[in-house]
Amino acid sequence: MDYGQQVAQKLLQIKAIKLSPNEPFTWASGLRSPIYCDNRLSLSYPETRNLIKRALAIKSAEFGNFDMVAGVATAGIAHGALMADELNLPFCYVRSEAKSHGRQNQIEGDLKKGQRILIIEDLISTGGSSIQVLEVLKNEGYEVAGVLAIFDYQFEKARNNFKLAKCTYKSVCDYQSLIKEAIKMDYISSSQLDVLKDWNKDPQFWSENFQTSK
């Protein structure tokens, strides 16, 4: 079993990923979704936390050499710091906006000009928060190796957004890996599987039609 499958299995076991096709969750964006992923929950489970740390460290080799790890605030901070510790690399994190007090920092850490930085995100839906961090770092003169996430919903919108940003992104675990493990574990029924497939093809359309049907 590869790391993607192992991580998917653990996230399902600890209920960090919840599937509810019949009673969808509402994301912060207002989108209705039959799946909700909260990787922060894994921090409470040492075995899962360490598995994710190792998986991120191993996957990061695909980006070539980099000098520092940057976590996306807030969900990417803990896992980014754990991975940086595993690789014995310096760590920083980037806020969505600068603080309004103190030194008014948006980037927290001791960065050096010319460093190549790998961004760590907990999950990728549209890629918006990761690309925002990418732009902040690039505007400050740093080279970005790419974005590495724990989980990727595999939306076409994310692929297009990263392509426009000219940024490489990868994930340890993705939607397809998750669904495969959910089937093996009898976590979902065949009818639920059909719902999840339809949603992943066009989440916006699915959300709007679900709301209409209610």
trRosetta pair geometry for C-beta under 8 A, 3 or more apart (Angstrom, degrees):
i j d omega theta_ij theta_ji phi_ij phi_ji
1 5 4.6 -117 -169 89 94 129
1 6 5.4 117 128 -59 115 85
1 9 7.7 -3 178 -10 148 142
2 5 5.3 95 57 13 69 101
2 6 7.1 -131 104 -5 35 93
3 6 5.4 -56 -143 40 35 113
3 7 6.0 34 160 -19 70 106
3 51 7.7 170 -148 174 87 89
3 54 7.5 -143 -123 104 127 90
3 55 4.0 153 -179 -121 132 106
3 58 6.6 167 -43 66 160 136
3 59 7.2 -134 85 -50 150 105
3 172 5.9 -76 127 -167 113 97
3 173 7.8 -114 126 -63 75 82
4 7 6.1 -55 -146 36 25 107
4 8 6.3 26 155 -18 62 109
4 55 7.8 139 -63 -157 44 133
4 172 6.0 -179 -94 154 67 57
4 173 4.7 147 -150 -103 70 60
4 174 6.8 -17 -154 13 126 75
4 177 4.3 -105 151 -122 109 162
5 8 5.7 -55 -146 37 30 113
5 9 6.3 33 155 -21 65 106
5 177 5.8 -128 -80 -164 55 106
5 180 7.2 -60 -114 92 96 121
5 181 6.0 153 -154 -71 72 115
6 9 5.7 -56 -150 35 29 113
6 10 6.4 24 156 -15 65 107
6 51 6.1 -131 134 -173 118 132
6 55 7.4 -167 74 -76 113 131
7 10 5.8 -57 -147 39 32 108
7 11 6.1 30 157 -19 67 108
7 51 6.3 178 -90 129 73 114
7 52 6.0 93 -123 -93 113 77
7 55 5.7 -28 -58 -26 127 175
7 150 7.0 -155 179 -173 143 88
7 151 7.9 -156 133 -75 125 87
7 172 5.4 65 -1 128 167 116
7 173 4.3 -126 91 -54 123 131
7 177 7.9 39 67 127 92 139
8 11 5.9 -57 -145 37 27 109
8 12 6.4 25 156 -16 63 108
8 17 7.7 -28 -152 22 63 155
8 173 5.0 165 -58 -151 82 128
8 177 4.7 -159 -45 130 147 97
8 178 4.6 -156 -140 -95 117 55
8 180 7.5 58 115 62 161 86
8 181 4.2 157 119 10 118 150
8 182 7.8 -91 164 -34 112 75
9 12 6.0 -61 -153 38 27 109
9 13 6.3 28 152 -22 65 110
9 181 5.0 -134 -73 -157 69 139
9 185 7.1 148 -131 -56 80 132
10 13 5.5 -54 -145 35 33 114
10 14 6.3 11 164 -2 68 107
10 16 7.9 14 122 21 73 125
10 42 7.3 68 129 -122 113 112
10 45 7.6 180 177 110 109 142
10 47 7.4 -149 -134 113 131 94
10 48 4.3 162 165 -116 131 100
10 51 5.9 138 -18 66 166 153
10 52 7.9 -133 84 -48 143 92
11 14 6.5 -63 -141 47 27 94
11 16 4.3 -84 -155 64 78 112
11 17 4.5 54 139 -4 110 107
11 37 7.4 3 175 -141 137 92
11 39 7.2 -42 -119 -105 121 73
11 42 6.7 -45 -101 -74 78 117
11 48 7.2 127 -70 -156 53 130
11 151 7.4 79 -97 -74 172 134
11 173 7.2 165 0 108 141 170
11 178 7.5 -49 75 -116 128 103
12 15 7.4 23 -177 -80 32 37
12 16 7.8 -71 -51 45 20 75
12 17 5.6 -42 -81 62 59 107
12 178 7.4 147 -56 -154 111 82
12 181 6.1 -169 -4 120 146 118
12 182 6.2 -174 -110 -89 146 75
12 185 6.1 147 123 48 147 164
12 187 5.7 -70 -168 -92 132 159
13 48 7.9 -163 69 -81 109 127
14 41 6.1 172 130 128 116 114
14 42 6.5 122 76 -97 153 63
14 44 7.9 162 -173 73 136 96
14 45 5.2 -101 -105 -27 150 158
14 48 5.8 -56 -16 -42 147 163
15 18 5.9 34 -170 -77 81 91
15 41 7.3 -78 89 141 68 161
16 37 6.8 32 138 -160 80 62
16 38 5.4 -129 -164 74 69 69
16 39 5.9 66 171 -103 131 35
16 40 7.9 171 -142 51 109 43
16 41 4.2 -167 -105 65 90 121
16 42 5.4 4 -84 -50 157 84
16 48 7.7 162 -18 163 141 154
17 35 6.8 -9 -172 -169 93 98
17 36 7.3 168 -152 86 48 48
17 37 4.9 -6 -106 -108 84 76
17 38 7.7 -179 -75 27 41 60
17 151 7.6 165 -82 -121 122 160
17 178 6.4 -112 160 -146 166 129
18 25 7.5 99 86 -46 112 134
18 35 7.1 160 85 -154 51 50
18 36 4.9 -6 57 57 98 95
18 37 8.0 -166 23 -75 63 37
18 38 7.9 14 0 10 100 101
19 34 6.3 23 -162 146 69 87
19 35 5.4 -15 -106 -102 68 78
19 182 6.4 66 -23 -139 155 146
19 187 6.5 97 33 141 135 108
19 188 5.6 -54 116 -78 154 115
19 192 6.8 87 147 168 122 129
19 196 6.9 -24 -148 -85 119 130
20 23 5.0 -53 163 68 117 76
20 24 6.4 167 99 -97 94 27
20 25 6.5 100 54 -34 122 85
20 34 5.9 -151 78 -161 49 63
20 35 7.6 162 29 -82 64 32
20 36 7.4 2 19 3 107 103
21 24 7.3 1 -154 -73 25 77
21 34 4.1 23 -101 -150 54 136
21 188 7.5 83 -14 -143 124 116
21 191 7.9 -177 95 120 152 77
21 192 4.5 176 12 -142 144 80
21 195 3.8 98 -157 92 132 148
21 196 6.1 -88 -86 -51 118 79
21 199 7.8 -145 -123 -22 88 137
22 34 7.9 73 -2 -128 32 106
22 192 7.7 -66 -29 -103 88 95
22 195 7.9 -110 -57 -80 55 177
24 32 4.3 70 116 175 144 95
24 33 5.6 149 -167 68 106 24
24 34 5.1 -66 -104 -76 87 53
24 207 7.6 -174 150 -116 162 74
24 210 6.1 44 2 151 147 161
25 32 7.3 155 78 -156 38 55
25 33 5.3 -29 63 68 88 85
25 34 7.6 135 15 -118 80 10
25 35 7.4 -78 25 84 119 19
25 36 4.3 54 -1 -60 168 122
26 30 6.7 -20 -172 -146 100 32
26 31 7.3 153 -154 78 55 37
26 32 5.8 -32 -98 -99 68 63
26 33 7.7 144 -102 20 20 79
27 30 7.0 -37 74 29 75 20
27 31 4.7 0 39 58 118 89
27 32 7.8 -153 7 -80 82 15
27 33 5.7 50 -33 0 107 125
27 36 7.9 -179 -82 -110 79 89
27 125 7.7 114 -148 -125 157 169
31 203 6.1 32 -174 147 133 112
31 204 6.9 -73 -120 -98 112 58
31 207 4.8 -89 -158 -96 70 163
32 206 7.5 -128 83 115 94 83
32 207 4.1 149 43 -138 83 86
32 210 5.2 -124 96 75 147 135
32 211 6.1 169 -13 -52 144 94
33 36 6.6 126 95 -68 115 69
33 199 6.8 111 -143 -177 63 138
33 203 6.6 -2 -101 -153 92 117
33 207 7.0 -23 -60 -87 58 108
34 192 7.8 175 173 -164 139 85
34 195 5.7 125 -78 131 170 113
34 196 5.8 -124 90 -92 136 71
34 199 5.4 -151 19 -37 112 165
35 153 7.9 158 86 -120 133 103
35 196 6.8 71 -45 -129 116 103
35 199 7.5 158 2 105 101 149
37 123 5.3 120 101 -88 134 161
37 151 5.4 -132 -179 96 156 158
37 153 7.9 -150 4 -71 140 93
38 41 5.0 69 110 -14 100 108
39 42 5.5 -28 -173 9 62 118
39 52 7.5 132 -167 -132 112 158
39 75 6.8 94 63 178 101 114
39 79 7.0 -14 136 -45 126 145
39 122 4.3 -172 54 -172 133 109
39 123 6.2 163 -12 -40 125 101
39 150 5.0 111 -124 74 156 154
39 151 6.3 -172 -62 4 125 119
40 43 5.9 -29 -176 4 54 116
40 75 5.8 -97 -59 -134 106 89
40 78 7.2 96 -128 35 78 139
40 122 7.0 -20 -50 -131 73 156
41 44 6.1 -49 -176 24 53 111
41 45 7.6 27 140 -1 72 107
42 45 5.7 -71 -156 46 49 102
42 48 4.5 -119 -151 123 93 119
42 49 5.4 150 145 -78 86 65
42 52 5.8 66 144 -14 151 148
43 49 5.6 78 -121 -100 36 123
43 78 5.6 -13 -96 142 135 155
43 79 7.9 -114 -75 -62 98 79
44 49 7.9 158 39 -49 22 121
45 48 4.1 36 99 26 118 114
45 49 6.0 162 82 -20 59 89
46 49 5.5 -58 -136 40 27 114
46 50 6.0 23 166 -16 66 109
47 50 6.2 -59 -147 38 23 106
47 51 6.4 27 152 -21 60 108
48 51 5.6 -53 -148 34 32 115
48 52 6.4 30 155 -17 66 105
49 52 6.0 -58 -153 36 28 108
49 53 6.4 30 150 -22 63 107
49 82 7.0 -127 172 -132 95 165
50 53 5.4 -49 -145 34 35 117
50 54 6.4 34 157 -17 66 103
51 54 6.0 -57 -151 37 29 107
51 55 6.2 27 153 -19 65 111
52 55 5.6 -55 -142 39 31 113
52 56 6.2 33 158 -20 65 105
52 79 6.3 -63 132 -134 124 116
52 82 7.8 57 96 95 94 143
52 150 5.9 -3 -152 -125 119 118
52 172 6.9 144 -143 78 70 169
53 56 6.0 -56 -150 35 26 109
53 57 6.4 25 154 -19 62 109
53 79 7.2 -151 -86 -152 68 72
53 82 4.4 -92 -107 140 115 117
53 83 5.7 -165 -148 -79 69 62
53 85 7.9 -33 -157 65 129 98
53 86 5.3 154 164 -48 103 140
54 57 5.7 -57 -148 37 31 112
54 58 6.3 26 157 -16 67 108
54 86 6.9 -169 -89 -144 48 153
55 58 6.0 -57 -146 39 28 107
55 59 6.1 25 158 -15 65 112
55 150 8.0 81 92 -131 124 74
55 172 4.4 74 141 -145 121 136
55 173 7.9 21 152 -34 153 90
56 59 5.8 -59 -141 42 28 109
56 60 6.2 39 156 -35 63 105
56 79 6.6 143 -47 166 162 103
56 82 7.8 92 51 92 141 97
56 83 4.3 -76 108 -99 129 131
56 86 7.7 124 78 45 96 147
56 120 6.8 38 -163 -129 137 120
56 148 6.3 118 -151 135 87 129
56 150 7.1 -45 -75 -88 109 74
56 172 6.0 -67 -75 -58 61 132
57 60 5.8 -49 -151 20 26 118
57 83 5.4 -174 -66 -149 77 85
57 86 4.4 -92 -76 113 142 136
57 87 5.5 180 -134 -55 102 96
58 61 6.3 -40 -176 4 40 113
59 62 6.1 -37 180 10 56 115
59 148 6.1 144 111 -151 115 127
59 170 6.3 -165 170 120 115 127
59 171 7.9 -33 -180 146 158 16
59 172 5.4 -126 -29 -89 156 78
60 63 5.8 -47 -172 23 57 113
60 66 7.5 -94 175 32 109 125
60 83 6.9 127 -39 176 143 129
60 87 7.0 -60 76 -67 151 149
60 118 6.0 67 -147 168 109 168
60 148 5.8 -56 -93 -55 76 170
62 170 6.1 43 85 -16 139 172
63 66 6.1 0 113 -29 120 124
63 118 5.6 113 96 -106 163 120
63 145 4.3 76 166 154 124 121
63 146 5.1 -144 -121 34 119 118
63 148 7.0 -93 -37 -52 136 117
63 168 7.0 164 -116 96 89 132
63 170 7.6 -142 -59 19 96 129
64 145 6.6 -154 60 -146 89 116
65 116 6.8 81 111 71 75 143
66 69 7.6 94 114 -72 124 60
66 89 7.7 41 100 -151 84 156
66 116 4.6 -118 -130 111 66 97
66 117 6.2 100 -172 -124 115 10
66 118 4.5 102 108 -30 171 100
66 145 4.3 -68 -86 -35 127 150
67 89 7.1 164 166 -155 32 112
67 90 7.4 0 147 41 74 105
67 112 7.7 -78 136 55 145 106
67 115 4.2 -118 77 -153 136 90
67 116 5.2 108 6 47 93 68
67 117 6.9 -50 60 -73 80 55
68 84 7.7 6 -166 -124 54 122
68 89 6.1 176 -116 161 34 108
68 90 4.8 -37 -116 79 93 95
68 91 6.9 165 -169 -92 84 23
68 92 6.3 20 166 7 128 102
68 109 7.6 133 -172 140 136 146
68 111 6.6 -118 32 -117 177 84
68 115 5.2 29 2 163 118 137
68 116 7.6 159 27 81 76 42
68 117 4.8 -28 74 -109 95 83
68 118 7.5 -176 91 26 47 69
69 80 5.2 175 147 -176 112 91
69 81 7.7 172 99 -85 127 30
69 83 6.0 176 -142 92 161 103
69 84 3.9 -141 40 -79 136 103
69 87 7.3 121 -40 52 129 130
69 89 5.5 103 -13 98 99 123
69 90 7.4 179 27 93 72 46
69 91 5.1 -23 70 -109 96 76
69 92 7.6 166 88 29 50 61
69 117 7.3 146 -107 -160 13 75
69 118 5.6 -28 -112 69 65 93
69 120 5.9 19 -176 -17 102 120
70 80 6.7 -49 116 -168 20 148
70 91 7.5 154 -89 -162 33 58
70 92 5.1 -19 -110 74 80 87
70 93 6.3 140 -167 -108 65 33
70 94 5.7 29 176 -16 118 106
70 107 7.9 -44 -136 -141 123 100
70 109 7.6 -135 -110 22 81 155
70 117 5.0 34 -14 175 118 123
70 118 7.0 173 24 83 77 40
70 119 5.1 -34 75 -105 101 63
70 120 6.9 172 82 17 45 77
70 133 6.7 170 128 169 125 127
70 137 6.6 -144 -4 -81 176 139
71 76 4.1 177 -168 119 77 86
71 77 4.0 124 125 -101 148 39
71 78 7.5 120 -142 14 154 29
71 79 7.1 140 -121 64 115 67
71 80 3.0 -160 -78 34 96 149
71 81 6.4 -32 -39 -33 142 75
71 91 7.0 23 -13 -173 102 104
71 92 7.5 -162 23 99 74 41
71 93 4.1 -29 65 -107 93 98
71 94 7.5 -180 82 19 48 68
71 119 7.9 131 -106 -161 14 60
71 120 5.2 -32 -103 68 62 103
72 75 6.9 -8 91 62 92 75
72 76 3.6 68 44 24 74 142
72 77 7.6 -113 71 -47 35 62
72 80 7.6 139 11 -40 55 141
72 93 7.3 -155 -56 -157 4 87
72 94 6.4 -30 -115 61 49 93
72 119 6.4 54 -49 -178 96 103
72 120 6.9 -145 1 87 81 52
72 121 4.7 18 17 -101 137 77
72 122 7.6 -119 64 -2 108 75
72 129 5.6 98 179 137 138 108
72 130 6.0 -72 -77 -94 151 62
72 133 5.1 -111 -106 -38 92 154
73 76 7.1 -74 -47 49 19 89
73 77 5.9 37 -104 -52 60 112
73 93 5.3 99 -61 157 90 116
73 94 6.2 -137 -3 86 97 41
73 95 4.8 -15 38 -104 152 50
73 96 6.5 -118 78 -22 105 73
74 77 5.7 -40 -168 -1 52 121
75 78 7.9 -56 -174 25 37 95
75 79 7.9 6 150 12 64 112
75 121 7.5 42 90 -169 100 59
75 122 3.9 -70 138 -2 113 140
75 123 7.6 -34 123 15 145 82
76 79 6.2 -74 -154 54 48 100
76 80 5.1 50 155 -29 82 118
76 93 7.3 160 92 -133 91 104
76 119 7.6 6 165 171 158 76
76 120 4.9 159 -174 108 109 76
76 121 4.7 -59 -86 -116 133 34
76 122 5.3 -137 -76 -28 65 75
77 80 5.9 -66 -145 39 20 111
77 81 6.2 18 161 -18 62 110
77 93 4.8 5 -109 -106 94 151
78 81 5.9 -59 -150 35 27 109
78 82 6.4 26 154 -18 64 107
79 82 5.6 -51 -146 36 35 113
79 83 6.3 34 155 -18 66 105
79 120 6.0 -150 101 154 93 130
79 122 6.2 127 19 -95 141 78
79 150 6.4 -63 -173 -52 168 122
80 83 5.9 -56 -148 38 30 108
80 84 6.2 32 154 -21 65 106
80 91 6.3 136 132 -148 94 113
80 93 6.8 136 75 -91 145 93
80 120 3.5 166 -94 62 95 137
81 84 5.6 -51 -145 35 31 113
81 85 6.4 34 154 -21 63 105
81 91 5.1 85 -111 -177 66 166
81 93 8.0 -38 -54 -54 97 113
82 85 5.7 -55 -153 34 30 113
82 86 6.5 34 149 -22 64 104
83 86 5.4 -50 -151 32 36 116
83 87 6.4 15 156 -2 68 108
83 120 6.2 164 38 -97 142 153
84 87 6.1 -68 -147 50 30 98
84 88 8.0 -162 160 12 58 2
84 89 4.8 -104 -153 73 78 86
84 90 6.8 -54 -171 110 129 15
84 91 3.9 169 59 -71 174 108
85 88 7.2 27 -169 -77 32 41
85 91 7.7 -22 -42 -36 70 136
90 109 7.0 125 157 -178 104 121
90 110 7.0 -89 -167 69 139 88
91 109 6.4 -130 112 -118 47 137
92 107 6.0 19 162 180 131 91
92 108 6.0 169 -165 85 80 52
92 109 2.5 -112 -107 18 96 157
92 110 7.5 -158 -81 32 111 38
92 111 5.8 -17 -47 -59 160 101
92 117 7.8 -45 46 -135 115 131
93 107 7.7 175 90 -152 35 53
93 108 5.3 -6 59 56 79 103
93 109 6.7 124 13 -33 50 116
94 106 6.4 22 -158 145 75 81
94 107 5.3 -19 -105 -104 80 72
94 108 7.6 -170 -81 19 31 73
94 119 7.9 -40 21 -125 130 105
94 133 4.4 126 83 -135 143 100
94 136 5.5 148 -165 82 134 145
94 137 6.8 -81 -81 -53 151 95
95 98 6.7 129 77 -92 128 24
95 99 7.0 105 23 -47 172 72
95 105 7.6 114 10 115 125 72
95 106 5.1 -121 54 -154 98 60
95 107 7.7 -133 16 -66 78 30
95 108 7.2 73 -28 -16 97 104
96 129 6.9 -58 -99 -137 102 93
96 132 6.5 20 -136 124 70 148
97 106 6.5 -78 171 -115 23 107
98 104 5.0 34 161 171 118 79
98 105 6.5 -163 -145 112 83 16
98 106 4.0 -65 -84 -60 72 93
99 102 5.8 -4 113 49 142 104
99 103 7.3 61 61 68 126 58
99 104 5.3 -145 73 -127 79 36
99 105 5.8 24 14 48 112 59
99 106 7.5 -162 -4 -74 66 48
100 104 6.9 24 -126 -114 13 88
101 104 7.1 166 65 -73 12 69
102 105 7.3 -42 103 5 111 89
105 108 5.6 104 124 -79 137 69
106 136 6.0 -126 128 -156 131 136
107 111 6.5 -24 144 -5 136 138
107 136 6.7 166 -60 144 102 120
107 137 7.3 109 -95 -91 134 71
107 140 6.7 -35 -12 -31 151 169
111 115 6.0 -128 -165 35 84 142
111 117 7.7 -19 -131 -75 120 133
111 140 7.7 57 99 127 150 137
111 142 6.6 -53 178 -82 137 136
112 115 5.1 103 68 -39 78 114
113 141 5.9 -13 -136 114 91 129
113 142 7.6 -128 -134 -83 44 70
114 141 8.0 -26 -49 140 43 102
114 142 7.9 -49 24 -121 7 60
114 143 7.5 7 -167 1 36 107
115 142 5.8 -21 70 -137 81 103
115 143 7.3 -156 102 41 38 84
116 142 7.6 154 -107 178 25 84
116 143 4.5 -34 -107 86 72 111
116 144 7.6 153 -162 -105 63 9
116 145 5.3 77 163 -56 100 97
117 137 5.8 -117 63 -163 144 148
117 142 5.3 20 1 157 125 130
117 143 7.0 149 16 83 74 54
117 144 5.6 -38 70 -111 88 59
117 145 6.5 -154 85 3 31 89
118 144 7.7 117 -98 -166 28 65
118 145 4.5 -33 -82 56 76 125
118 146 6.5 -5 -131 58 77 66
118 147 7.9 150 -173 -102 65 23
118 148 6.1 11 172 5 111 115
119 130 6.0 128 127 -155 140 89
119 133 5.5 133 -134 107 137 130
119 134 6.4 -79 -28 -73 157 76
119 137 7.5 -144 -70 -6 112 152
119 144 6.4 3 -22 -155 108 112
119 145 8.0 -176 3 57 68 78
119 146 7.1 -122 34 114 89 34
119 147 4.5 -30 77 -107 111 72
119 148 7.1 159 84 24 56 66
120 147 7.8 161 -87 -159 17 62
120 148 5.7 -26 -107 73 64 90
120 149 7.5 137 -166 -93 51 41
121 124 6.1 79 103 -65 140 81
121 129 6.9 135 -129 92 123 106
121 130 4.8 -51 -61 -84 148 112
121 147 5.8 14 -2 -175 119 108
121 148 7.3 167 27 84 75 39
121 149 4.3 -32 78 -97 95 93
121 150 7.7 -128 101 8 58 73
122 149 6.6 17 101 -154 14 87
122 150 5.4 -18 -163 22 49 118
122 151 7.2 -2 149 30 61 92
123 149 5.7 97 -123 -179 21 126
123 150 6.2 -50 -72 62 66 89
123 151 4.3 -18 -112 71 95 95
123 152 7.0 178 -161 -78 67 33
123 153 7.1 64 170 -30 107 89
124 127 5.4 21 -159 -82 103 70
124 130 6.5 -21 -107 -11 97 143
124 147 7.4 107 -83 129 128 129
124 149 4.7 -151 -24 -13 99 169
124 151 7.3 -164 24 99 68 53
124 152 4.6 -3 54 -117 110 76
124 153 6.5 -136 95 17 64 79
124 158 5.4 97 154 -148 108 148
124 169 6.5 108 -96 162 161 141
124 171 6.4 -124 18 -71 119 127
125 128 7.9 -24 72 14 88 93
125 153 5.1 34 -116 14 59 140
125 155 6.3 38 -180 3 53 138
125 158 6.6 -170 127 -67 26 122
126 155 6.5 -44 -91 78 50 145
126 157 5.1 -41 -128 118 81 119
126 158 5.5 -163 -155 -78 23 76
126 161 6.1 78 164 -13 75 157
127 130 5.3 -65 -164 49 64 113
127 131 5.4 61 142 -25 91 109
127 147 7.6 131 -145 76 95 164
127 157 7.7 -165 17 119 101 77
127 158 4.2 127 -27 -142 110 81
127 161 4.4 170 69 88 128 132
127 162 5.3 -114 -153 -51 162 90
127 165 7.7 -150 142 10 129 141
127 169 6.8 -122 -122 -36 120 171
128 131 6.0 -64 -145 38 24 106
128 132 6.4 29 157 -24 63 106
128 161 7.0 -70 -68 -171 57 160
129 132 5.6 -50 -151 30 32 117
129 133 6.8 32 152 -16 63 102
130 133 5.8 -56 -156 36 34 109
130 134 6.4 41 145 -24 65 105
130 147 4.6 53 -177 -132 134 152
130 149 7.4 -73 -78 -65 144 114
130 167 7.9 180 131 122 107 152
130 169 6.9 74 131 -109 156 133
131 134 5.1 -45 -147 32 38 122
131 135 6.5 40 154 -20 66 100
131 161 6.0 -105 -41 155 152 110
131 162 7.0 -143 -77 -92 112 59
131 165 4.8 -132 -134 -80 113 159
131 167 6.7 -175 -108 25 81 152
132 135 5.9 -54 -153 33 30 109
132 136 6.6 33 149 -21 63 104
133 136 5.6 -51 -149 33 35 114
133 137 6.4 31 156 -15 67 106
134 137 6.1 -63 -152 39 26 106
134 138 6.2 20 156 -14 65 112
134 144 5.3 81 -139 -158 81 178
134 147 6.9 -66 -65 -56 115 113
134 165 6.1 72 96 173 153 135
134 167 5.5 -47 -133 -93 158 152
135 138 5.7 -56 -140 41 30 109
135 139 6.0 33 159 -22 65 109
135 165 7.7 -96 -58 -140 91 115
136 139 6.0 -59 -149 35 24 111
136 140 6.7 15 154 -12 60 109
137 140 5.9 -65 -153 40 31 106
137 142 4.5 -67 175 65 90 120
137 144 5.4 104 95 -70 134 110
138 141 7.7 78 -178 -52 32 11
138 142 6.7 -96 -85 64 32 67
138 143 7.9 52 -107 -110 73 27
138 144 6.1 -61 -63 -10 91 117
144 147 7.9 7 167 -50 119 72
144 167 6.8 -21 108 -125 128 107
145 168 7.6 -57 147 60 56 115
146 167 6.0 141 -130 179 64 79
146 168 3.7 -49 -113 78 131 91
146 169 6.0 -173 177 -80 99 42
146 170 7.0 46 135 5 136 91
147 162 7.4 -118 35 -119 127 122
147 167 6.2 46 -5 152 104 122
147 168 7.4 179 28 96 66 53
147 169 4.2 -12 67 -112 101 94
147 170 7.6 167 90 28 59 55
148 169 7.4 -175 -75 -155 32 61
148 170 5.5 -11 -113 69 73 88
148 171 7.1 148 -166 -96 55 38
148 172 7.6 61 176 -37 95 83
149 152 5.7 116 78 -64 130 83
149 169 7.0 22 -4 -177 105 104
149 170 7.5 -175 28 96 72 42
149 171 4.4 -28 73 -106 90 93
149 172 7.4 -127 102 10 50 77
150 171 6.7 7 100 -160 15 91
150 172 5.4 -28 -145 36 45 117
150 173 6.3 -2 159 33 63 101
151 171 6.0 57 -153 -171 8 133
151 172 7.4 -42 -63 59 46 84
151 173 5.0 -25 -100 81 71 98
151 174 6.9 146 -159 -100 56 33
151 178 7.5 48 -143 -56 112 130
152 158 7.2 -171 -161 112 97 162
152 169 7.7 136 -103 136 132 111
152 171 3.7 -156 -20 -13 111 158
152 173 7.5 173 19 93 72 49
152 174 4.4 -25 63 -114 96 88
152 175 6.8 -87 100 -17 64 82
153 158 7.1 132 62 -14 92 145
153 174 7.8 -142 -43 -161 5 73
153 175 5.3 57 -157 -59 38 122
153 200 7.3 -160 173 -129 85 91
153 203 8.0 6 158 -49 137 147
154 158 7.5 -125 -148 50 12 130
154 174 5.3 73 -50 -178 112 114
154 175 4.4 -109 18 22 116 120
154 176 6.7 41 -20 -19 164 90
154 200 6.9 21 78 -168 102 116
155 158 4.6 98 67 0 90 100
155 159 7.3 -154 99 -3 53 83
155 200 7.7 -134 -88 -162 67 68
155 203 6.7 -48 -110 3 120 127
156 159 5.5 -53 -153 36 40 114
156 160 6.3 38 151 -18 70 105
157 160 5.8 -56 -149 38 31 110
157 161 6.2 31 154 -21 66 108
158 161 5.7 -55 -144 36 31 111
158 162 6.3 24 160 -13 66 107
158 169 7.7 -94 160 79 106 152
159 162 6.3 -60 -148 40 26 104
159 163 6.2 29 153 -22 62 110
160 163 5.6 -56 -147 35 30 114
160 164 6.4 31 155 -19 65 105
161 164 5.8 -54 -150 35 30 110
161 165 6.3 20 153 -10 64 110
162 165 5.5 -59 -143 46 34 108
162 167 5.0 -99 -160 71 81 90
162 168 7.5 78 170 -120 122 8
162 169 4.9 -95 -127 4 153 122
163 166 7.4 27 178 -75 33 40
171 174 5.3 116 81 -71 129 85
173 177 5.3 -123 -157 80 73 139
173 178 6.5 84 163 -57 108 89
174 177 5.2 97 54 11 65 103
174 178 7.0 -122 106 -7 35 94
175 178 5.6 -57 -150 35 31 115
175 179 6.4 29 156 -19 67 105
175 200 5.9 141 163 -126 152 137
176 179 5.8 -52 -147 35 32 109
176 180 6.5 35 154 -20 64 105
177 180 5.8 -56 -152 34 30 113
177 181 6.5 23 155 -13 65 107
178 181 6.0 -63 -152 39 29 105
178 182 6.1 30 153 -23 67 109
179 182 5.5 -53 -143 35 32 115
179 183 6.5 34 156 -21 64 102
179 188 7.9 -47 -145 37 70 145
179 193 7.1 101 -163 -136 109 90
179 196 6.4 166 -109 123 115 140
179 197 7.9 80 -135 -72 155 78
180 183 6.0 -56 -155 32 29 110
180 184 6.6 27 150 -17 63 107
181 184 5.5 -53 -147 37 37 113
181 185 6.0 23 158 -9 69 112
181 187 7.6 26 119 9 70 136
182 185 6.0 -63 -142 46 27 103
182 187 4.0 -90 -156 62 74 123
182 188 4.9 29 150 4 117 109
183 186 7.7 26 -179 -75 31 33
183 187 7.5 -65 -46 38 20 85
183 188 6.7 -47 -81 57 56 95
183 193 6.8 45 -87 -95 104 132
188 192 4.1 -129 -170 94 100 129
188 193 5.5 128 122 -60 123 76
188 196 6.9 -9 -167 -15 164 141
189 192 4.7 98 51 8 74 103
189 193 7.0 -126 99 -9 41 87
190 193 5.4 -48 -150 29 34 118
190 194 6.9 39 151 -22 63 98
191 194 5.8 -47 -156 28 36 113
191 195 6.9 37 147 -18 63 102
192 195 5.5 -52 -154 34 38 114
192 196 6.3 37 150 -19 69 106
193 196 5.7 -56 -148 37 32 111
193 197 6.4 34 154 -20 65 105
194 197 5.8 -54 -149 34 31 111
194 198 6.5 30 154 -18 64 106
195 198 5.9 -58 -151 36 30 110
195 199 6.3 30 153 -20 65 108
196 199 5.7 -52 -146 35 31 113
196 200 6.4 29 158 -19 64 107
197 200 6.0 -58 -148 35 29 108
197 201 6.7 34 154 -26 62 104
198 201 5.9 -54 -156 26 32 114
198 202 7.8 -44 170 43 61 80
198 206 5.9 133 127 -100 90 122
199 202 7.8 -114 -165 66 25 46
199 203 5.6 41 175 -104 75 69
199 206 4.4 178 -114 135 63 175
199 207 8.0 78 -139 -48 92 70
200 203 6.9 12 -112 -60 24 89
201 206 7.8 115 60 -43 79 119
202 205 3.9 13 128 28 122 118
202 206 6.0 144 92 -21 72 88
203 206 5.6 -57 -142 39 31 113
203 207 6.0 34 160 -23 67 108
204 207 5.8 -55 -148 34 27 112
204 208 6.4 22 157 -15 63 108
205 208 6.0 -59 -148 38 28 108
205 209 6.2 18 159 -11 64 113
206 209 6.1 -66 -148 43 25 105
206 210 6.1 28 156 -24 65 108
207 210 5.8 -54 -146 32 27 110
207 211 6.5 24 157 -16 62 107
208 211 5.9 -57 -151 36 29 110
208 212 6.4 30 151 -20 64 107
209 212 5.4 -50 -144 35 37 114
209 213 6.2 37 156 -21 67 105
210 213 5.8 -57 -149 35 30 110
210 214 6.6 31 152 -23 64 104
211 214 5.8 -54 -152 29 32 111
